Amino acid sequence: MVEASGCFKLIRAGRLLDGLGGPALKNGAVLLKGSKVCVVGRQGVVAVPEGAEVRVFDYPDQTVMPGMVDAHTHHNGFGDGRKGDDLATLPDEVLTLQSARNARSTLFTGVTSIRENGPKNATMLRLKDAVNQGFTVGPRMVLCGRPVAIVGGHMYYMGIQSTGSVQARTHTRRLIKEGADYIKITATGGSTNTSFPLRPSFNVDELGVIVEEAHKFGKLTAAHCSSTQGIINSLDAGVDMIIHCVFVDPDGTHNFRADVADRIAEQGAVVNPTLHTYRSMYWILQGKKERQGLTLQETAKMDSLRDEFDARVEDCNKLIEMGIDVVTGSDSSWGDYKLGNTPYELECLTMAGYSDSKAVVSVTSLSAKAIGIDGEVGTLEPGKVADIIVVNGKPDEDVSALWDVRDVFFDGDLVDRGSVESRANIRQRIDEA
């Protein structure tokens, strides 16, 4: 699925974004040597070694930029609305094959790196092995192996069920031994039938042991938090990333806590808000309403989702204004949100206050740093891995341009993505719901 690597490749484009947030470089060029970025600069300045064999790619009307980095994916999922509880009943072999299909969609739409946030058993570890051995194609993967949950807690059916600090430590060590790149913790309940979204799951001692053990081995941590107390407990434990970051009190009341947000800023924790997950569910019901109408219960649900989305966007705006790093992590294909649709999350981040330019940074260098791979990808700089996309348009002025990725280079090679028609079908539209 990829073109064989040559010695040198020269990519020339009308505009170049390096992923660091500066203005676009007009008439930019990137010289690749094998799988690495060799030189970045203006056309005419970037020189090919004399006598060297080079293949030139010209994109005079396009923008070249780093490949997108999605910090929150679920490649086991179908994005068709089925719950995780139902998904987990499928055999691991089926989920691995579905993950492979999703991985193609992810890569083909310009997301060249992902952090997987809770697959079943070793499904994604085996897919990563298959990609690395060339059996199939997919993005660069940062994996948790399995999520750590309490007994019957959110996503327990995917991962390890821990009780007490001793088990929490043991299970963290086991995941690292199995090949986990980071540790995913469900600090509160969630959509899992037997969990309680507003209640903390692990206590602070248990969370602290997980974080301590992960950090001892140089691994980052990320915690699913669907309530304010979950955020507080995670901060007390020193978690590196707050996922969802939902400010809801025990009685279900939405209540943004500036004091808690201050702690996020002070501790340097990163926030992954997953905004479009709420909008996607709203869109599903909106589409049904337009086609056939809704029941009273569905109408109430749609109104609730709209209110929840608006509140989440407002909270995210406050976090952004406080200078907290908010990164792009789609949470697809959980629920109704199919993989290959990461630009929807970027659109939501611009609604929350990011400029289009900062949204591009959020899905490149900022996300790469947040998941610990900024030494490899996320920017166009000499020595970085050549994960590069070419976009028809100016994504730093309008992030919707990222729906129109012309070409993808992965590890220095041009990816064969098949027909335009097949790629177009990846985008999830409201009228298809």
C-alpha positions in Angstrom: 0.0 0.0 0.0 3.0 2.3 0.1 5.5 3.3 -2.5 9.0 1.9 -2.0 11.3 4.3 -0.3 13.9 6.1 -2.5 16.9 8.0 -1.2 15.6 11.5 -1.5 12.2 13.0 -2.0 11.5 16.7 -2.5 8.0 18.0 -1.6 7.3 21.5 -2.9 4.1 23.4 -2.0 2.6 26.8 -2.3 2.3 27.0 1.5 4.1 25.2 4.3 2.9 24.9 8.0 5.6 23.5 10.3 3.1 22.7 13.1 4.5 25.2 15.6 1.9 27.9 14.9 3.8 30.5 13.0 2.5 32.0 9.7 2.5 29.8 6.6 5.8 29.8 4.6 5.0 30.7 1.0 6.6 28.4 -1.6 7.9 26.0 1.0 9.8 22.8 0.5 10.6 19.7 2.5 13.5 17.4 1.6 13.2 13.8 2.8 16.0 11.3 3.1 14.5 7.9 3.6 12.0 8.1 6.4 13.3 11.3 7.9 12.9 15.0 7.3 16.2 16.3 6.1 15.7 20.0 5.3 12.8 22.4 5.6 12.7 25.9 4.0 11.8 28.0 1.0 12.0 26.6 -2.5 15.3 27.4 -4.1 17.0 27.4 -0.7 16.3 23.7 0.1 19.0 22.1 -2.0 19.3 18.5 -3.1 22.9 17.1 -2.8 24.7 17.3 -6.1 24.3 14.2 -8.1 21.8 12.7 -5.8 18.8 10.8 -7.1 15.6 12.6 -6.1 11.9 12.4 -6.8 10.1 15.7 -6.8 6.4 16.2 -5.7 5.0 19.5 -6.7 1.9 21.0 -5.1 1.8 24.7 -6.2 -1.8 25.3 -4.9 -1.7 23.2 -1.7 -0.5 23.4 1.9 2.1 20.9 3.2 2.0 20.2 7.0 2.7 17.5 9.6 0.4 14.6 9.7 -2.4 14.9 12.2 -2.1 13.4 15.6 -5.4 12.2 17.2 -4.8 11.8 21.0 -7.9 9.7 21.6 -9.2 6.9 19.5 -11.1 3.6 19.8 -10.2 1.5 16.8 -12.3 -1.5 18.0 -15.5 0.4 17.4 -17.9 0.7 14.5 -19.2 4.2 15.1 -22.8 2.9 14.5 -24.1 3.7 17.9 -23.6 0.4 19.6 -22.5 0.5 23.2 -19.1 -0.6 24.4 -20.9 -3.3 26.5 -22.1 -4.9 23.2 -18.9 -4.3 21.4 -17.0 -6.3 24.0 -19.1 -9.4 23.3 -17.5 -9.8 19.9 -14.5 -12.1 19.5 -11.0 -10.5 19.7 -10.4 -11.7 16.1 -13.4 -9.7 14.8 -12.3 -6.6 16.8 -8.8 -6.9 15.4 -10.1 -7.0 11.8 -12.4 -4.1 12.5 -9.5 -2.2 14.0 -7.5 -2.8 10.9 -10.3 -1.4 8.8 -10.5 1.7 11.0 -6.8 2.1 10.9 -6.9 2.4 7.1 -9.6 5.1 7.4 -7.5 6.9 10.0 -4.4 7.0 7.9 -6.1 7.7 4.6 -7.7 10.8 6.0 -4.4 12.3 7.1 -4.2 11.2 10.8 -0.7 9.6 10.8 -0.4 9.1 14.6 -3.0 8.0 17.2 -3.2 7.2 20.9 -5.6 4.4 21.5 -7.7 4.8 24.6 -8.9 1.3 25.6 -9.2 -1.6 23.2 -10.2 -5.1 24.2 -7.4 -7.4 25.4 -4.4 -7.4 23.0 -6.3 -6.5 19.8 -4.4 -3.3 19.2 -1.1 -4.7 20.2 -1.5 -7.3 17.6 -2.6 -4.8 15.0 0.4 -2.7 15.7 2.6 -5.7 15.2 0.9 -6.4 11.9 1.4 -2.8 10.7 5.1 -2.8 11.8 5.6 -6.0 9.8 4.0 -4.6 6.7 0.9 -7.0 6.7 -1.5 -4.0 6.7 -1.4 -0.2 6.9 -2.2 2.1 9.7 -1.1 5.1 11.6 1.7 5.4 14.2 0.2 4.0 17.4 0.6 4.8 21.1 -1.2 2.1 23.0 -2.4 1.6 26.6 -2.9 -2.1 26.0 -6.0 -2.2 28.1 -7.7 0.4 30.3 -7.5 0.0 34.1 -11.0 -0.1 35.7 -12.6 -1.0 39.0 -14.8 -4.1 39.1 -17.8 -3.4 36.9 -16.5 0.1 36.2 -16.4 2.0 32.9 -14.8 -0.2 30.2 -14.2 -3.1 32.6 -15.0 -5.5 29.8 -12.0 -4.2 27.8 -9.3 -4.2 30.4 -8.1 -5.0 33.9 -10.4 -4.8 36.9 -8.4 -3.7 39.9 -9.4 -3.5 43.6 -7.0 -1.9 46.1 -3.6 -0.4 45.8 -1.7 -3.7 45.6 -3.7 -4.9 42.6 -3.5 -1.4 41.0 0.3 -1.6 41.2 0.5 -5.1 40.0 -1.8 -4.5 37.0 0.1 -1.4 36.0 3.3 -3.4 35.9 1.6 -6.1 33.9 0.4 -3.7 31.3 3.8 -2.2 30.9 5.3 -5.7 30.6 2.8 -6.4 27.9 3.9 -3.4 25.9 1.7 -0.5 27.0 3.1 2.9 25.9 1.0 4.7 28.6 -1.6 3.9 31.2 -5.3 4.7 30.7 -7.4 4.9 33.9 -11.2 5.2 34.2 -11.3 7.5 37.1 -15.1 7.7 37.0 -17.9 5.8 35.5 -19.1 6.4 31.9 -21.4 4.9 29.3 -20.8 1.3 30.6 -24.1 -0.1 31.9 -22.8 -1.1 35.3 -20.8 2.1 36.0 -21.8 5.4 37.6 -20.7 8.4 35.5 -20.9 11.0 38.3 -19.1 8.9 40.9 -15.3 8.5 41.3 -14.2 4.9 40.8 -10.7 4.5 42.2 -9.9 6.4 45.4 -6.9 8.7 45.4 -4.5 6.2 46.9 -5.3 3.7 44.1 -4.9 6.3 41.4 -1.7 7.5 43.0 -0.2 4.1 42.9 -1.0 3.7 39.2 0.5 7.0 38.4 3.6 6.4 40.5 4.2 3.1 38.9 3.7 4.4 35.4 6.0 7.4 35.9 8.6 5.1 37.4 8.9 3.4 34.1 8.7 6.6 32.1 5.0 6.2 31.0 2.4 8.9 30.9 -1.1 8.5 32.3 -4.5 9.6 31.2 -7.7 9.5 33.2 -11.4 9.4 32.0 -13.2 12.0 34.1 -16.9 12.5 33.7 -17.4 14.4 36.9 -15.7 17.2 38.8 -14.7 14.9 41.7 -13.0 12.6 39.2 -11.0 15.5 37.9 -10.0 16.4 41.5 -9.0 12.9 42.4 -6.9 12.6 39.2 -5.1 15.8 39.9 -4.4 14.7 43.5 -2.8 11.6 42.0 -0.7 13.5 39.5 -2.4 12.3 36.3 -0.9 13.8 33.1 -4.0 14.1 31.0 -7.6 14.8 31.9 -10.0 13.1 29.4 -13.5 14.6 28.8 -12.9 17.0 31.8 -16.6 17.2 32.7 -17.5 19.7 35.4 -20.6 18.1 36.9 -21.5 18.0 40.6 -22.7 14.8 42.3 -26.3 15.8 41.9 -25.8 16.1 38.1 -25.6 19.9 38.1 -23.3 21.4 35.6 -20.9 23.7 37.5 -17.6 25.0 36.1 -15.1 25.1 38.9 -12.5 27.8 38.3 -10.5 26.5 41.3 -10.2 23.1 39.8 -9.3 24.6 36.4 -6.6 26.6 38.2 -5.2 23.3 39.5 -5.1 21.8 36.0 -3.1 24.9 34.9 -0.8 24.8 37.9 0.0 21.1 37.5 0.5 21.4 33.7 -2.1 18.7 33.0 -3.4 18.4 29.5 -7.1 18.4 28.7 -8.7 16.3 26.0 -12.3 17.5 25.9 -13.8 15.2 23.2 -16.5 17.7 22.2 -17.8 16.2 19.0 -19.0 13.0 20.8 -21.9 15.0 22.1 -22.6 16.8 18.8 -22.5 13.5 16.9 -25.2 12.0 19.1 -27.2 15.1 18.6 -26.8 14.9 14.9 -28.0 11.3 14.9 -31.3 12.3 16.5 -31.6 15.4 14.3 -31.3 13.3 11.2 -33.9 10.9 12.5 -36.2 13.9 13.3 -35.9 15.1 9.8 -36.6 11.7 8.3 -39.3 10.3 10.5 -39.8 12.3 13.6 -38.9 11.6 17.2 -40.6 10.2 20.2 -41.1 12.5 23.2 -38.2 10.7 25.0 -35.9 11.1 21.9 -36.9 14.8 21.7 -35.9 15.3 25.3 -32.7 13.4 24.8 -31.8 15.6 21.8 -32.5 18.8 23.8 -30.3 17.5 26.6 -27.5 16.7 24.2 -27.6 20.1 22.7 -27.5 21.7 26.2 -24.6 19.4 27.2 -22.7 20.2 24.1 -23.1 24.0 24.6 -22.0 23.7 28.2 -18.9 21.6 27.2 -17.9 24.2 24.6 -18.3 27.0 27.1 -16.2 25.2 29.6 -13.5 24.4 27.0 -13.5 28.1 26.1 -12.7 29.0 29.7 -9.9 26.4 29.9 -8.4 27.8 26.6 -8.6 31.4 28.0 -6.7 30.2 31.1 -3.9 29.0 28.8 -4.4 25.3 29.5 -3.3 23.0 26.7 -6.4 21.6 25.1 -5.5 18.8 22.6 -7.3 17.1 19.7 -8.6 13.7 20.7 -11.7 12.6 18.8 -12.9 9.7 21.0 -13.9 8.0 17.7 -15.2 5.5 17.0 -17.0 5.3 20.3 -20.7 5.6 20.0 -21.9 7.3 16.9 -18.5 8.8 15.9 -16.7 7.0 13.1 -13.0 7.0 12.7 -11.6 9.1 9.9 -13.6 12.1 11.1 -11.1 13.9 13.3 -11.7 17.4 11.6 -15.1 17.5 13.4 -13.2 17.7 16.7 -11.1 20.6 15.3 -14.3 22.4 14.2 -15.6 22.1 17.8 -12.3 23.4 19.2 -12.6 26.5 17.0 -16.2 27.0 18.4 -14.6 26.8 21.9 -12.2 29.6 21.1 -9.2 28.2 19.3 -8.2 30.1 16.2 -7.9 27.9 13.1 -4.2 28.3 13.3 -4.1 27.1 16.9 -6.4 24.2 16.0 -3.8 23.0 13.5 -1.2 23.2 16.3 -3.6 21.3 18.6 -3.7 18.4 16.1 0.0 18.4 15.4 2.7 19.5 17.8 0.5 19.9 20.8 -1.1 16.5 20.6 2.2 14.9 19.8 3.8 16.4 22.9 0.8 15.4 25.0 1.1 11.8 24.1 4.9 11.7 24.3 5.9 11.4 20.7 6.9 15.0 19.9 10.5 13.8 19.5 9.4 11.9 16.4 6.4 13.7 14.9 4.1 16.7 15.1 6.3 19.2 13.3 8.2 19.6 10.1 11.8 19.8 11.4 15.1 18.2 10.4 15.4 14.8 12.1 11.7 14.2 12.6 9.9 11.3 11.0 8.5 12.2 7.6 4.8 11.9 8.4 3.4 14.6 6.2 0.1 15.5 4.6 -0.8 17.8 1.7 -4.0 19.7 2.0 -6.1 21.3 -0.7 -6.7 24.7 1.0 -5.5 26.7 4.0 -6.3 24.8 7.2 -4.6 27.5 9.3 -7.3 29.9 8.0 -10.2 27.4 7.9 -9.8 24.0 9.5 -12.5 22.5 7.3 -9.8 22.3 4.6 -8.6 19.2 6.5 -11.5 17.3 5.0 -9.7 17.6 1.7 -6.3 15.9 2.1 -4.7 15.5 -1.3 -1.8 13.2 -0.3 -0.4 11.4 2.7 3.3 10.6 3.3 3.9 8.1 6.1 7.4 7.3 7.2 8.7 9.0 4.1 6.6 7.1 1.7 3.6 8.2 -0.4 0.6 6.2 0.7 -1.6 4.6 -1.9 -5.1 5.5 -0.6 -7.2 4.1 -3.5 -9.9 6.1 -5.2 -11.2 9.5 -4.3 -14.7 8.0 -4.2 -13.8 5.4 -1.6 -12.1 8.0 0.6 -15.1 10.3 0.3 -17.3 7.7 1.9 -15.3 7.8 5.1 -16.7 11.2 6.1 -19.8 10.9 8.4 -22.6 13.2 7.4 -25.8 14.1 9.3 -28.0 12.9 6.4 -26.4 9.5 6.6 -27.4 9.0 10.3 
